[in-house]
Amino acid sequence: MNDSVTESSPKKLAPAIRVNVIAPSLTRTKLTARLTGTAEAVQRGGERHPLQRIGEPEDAGRMAAYLLGDDAGWITGQTIGIDGGLGTLQTS
């Protein structure tokens, strides 16, 4: 899903449907294990993040559960980075 969909869908679907995007960084999955090859490579990937680890599937799952609940009733049209702070780093 790209930002234009995230931005235009809430206008079309609200108030019946809220539209948000969860954008995870490197997350521990079987695919990650295959792509990185070694536990050391996964650890190096985690060290790039301010929180010094890669994500767990539950991290994104908890955000999804929150967004589906009543506490997030005023949130729509957002892309939420679940990235251990990686998105806050300046690239040079």
Buried (B, 14 or more C-beta within 10 A) or exposed (E): EEEEEBEEBBEEEEEEEBBBBBBBBBBBBEEBEEEBEEEEEBEEBBEBBEEEBBBEEEBBEEBBEBBEEEEBEEBBBBEBBBBBEBEEEEEE
